[in-house]
Amino acid sequence: MSTRSIYKFTIKPGERKTIDLPVDAGFLHTAWQHDTCAIWFLVDPMASVRYAYTFEVFGTGWEINIPNNHPLSYLGTCLADDGDHVWHVFEHSSRKPCL
């Protein structure tokens, strides 16, 4: 039997953030919580292989520069201030093993 945990990380609009997670981390959800975007993952906390995952949050109408060799994957949308502000969470495809 394998035990899993749910991890939460926060990322601010306009921020690019790298997080070390087990290689098989499963994205669960993103939402606005306590004045920032939160991202939840299902992880094996005992996993020995970890990767650096990079995330970025953009607002609606913002310019998004996507490198040719590192496309972005859309994860979800965070609605703030009763929908007055809409933030879109993306993962960069450039995962790297942690040493």
C-alpha positions in Angstrom: 0.0 0.0 0.0 1.2 3.5 -0.9 0.4 6.6 1.2 -0.3 9.9 -0.5 -0.6 13.4 0.8 -2.1 16.6 -0.6 0.3 19.5 -0.8 -0.6 23.1 -1.4 1.6 25.9 -2.8 0.9 29.5 -3.4 1.9 31.7 -6.4 1.1 35.4 -6.9 -0.2 36.8 -10.2 2.7 37.8 -12.4 5.0 35.4 -10.5 7.1 32.6 -12.0 7.8 30.0 -9.3 9.7 26.7 -9.2 8.7 24.0 -6.7 10.4 20.7 -6.0 7.8 17.9 -6.1 7.9 14.1 -6.4 8.2 13.1 -10.1 4.7 11.6 -10.1 2.9 14.6 -8.5 -0.7 14.8 -9.6 -2.3 18.2 -10.2 -5.6 18.5 -8.3 -6.9 22.0 -8.4 -6.1 25.7 -8.4 -8.2 28.5 -6.8 -7.9 31.9 -5.2 -7.3 31.7 -1.4 -6.2 34.3 1.1 -5.3 36.9 -1.6 -3.2 34.6 -3.8 -3.5 31.7 -6.2 -3.2 28.3 -4.6 -2.3 25.0 -6.3 -3.0 21.6 -4.8 -1.2 18.3 -5.8 -1.5 14.7 -4.8 2.0 13.4 -3.9 3.9 10.5 -2.5 5.8 12.2 0.3 8.2 9.3 0.5 9.2 9.4 -3.2 13.0 9.6 -3.6 12.9 11.1 -7.1 11.9 14.8 -7.2 11.6 17.2 -10.1 11.6 21.0 -10.2 8.3 22.1 -11.6 7.9 25.7 -12.8 4.6 27.6 -12.8 3.5 31.0 -13.9 0.3 33.1 -13.4 -1.0 35.5 -16.0 -4.0 37.8 -16.0 -6.6 38.0 -18.7 -5.3 40.1 -21.6 -1.7 39.9 -20.5 1.0 39.2 -23.1 2.5 35.7 -22.7 5.9 34.9 -24.0 6.2 31.2 -24.7 9.7 29.8 -25.5 9.7 27.5 -28.5 11.4 24.7 -26.7 9.3 25.0 -23.4 5.6 25.3 -24.2 3.2 26.0 -21.4 0.4 23.7 -20.1 -2.8 25.3 -18.8 -3.7 24.1 -15.3 -6.7 26.3 -14.3 -8.1 29.7 -13.5 -8.4 31.6 -10.2 -11.2 34.1 -9.8 -10.5 36.9 -7.3 -12.7 39.8 -6.1 -16.0 38.1 -7.2 -14.6 37.6 -10.7 -13.3 41.1 -11.2 -9.8 39.7 -11.5 -9.1 36.5 -13.4 -5.7 34.7 -13.2 -4.6 31.8 -15.3 -2.1 29.2 -14.0 0.3 27.5 -16.3 3.1 24.9 -15.9 6.3 25.2 -18.0 7.2 22.0 -19.7 10.8 22.2 -18.6 10.8 19.9 -15.6 14.3 19.1 -14.3 15.4 16.4 -11.9 16.5 17.7 -8.5 19.9 16.7 -7.3 
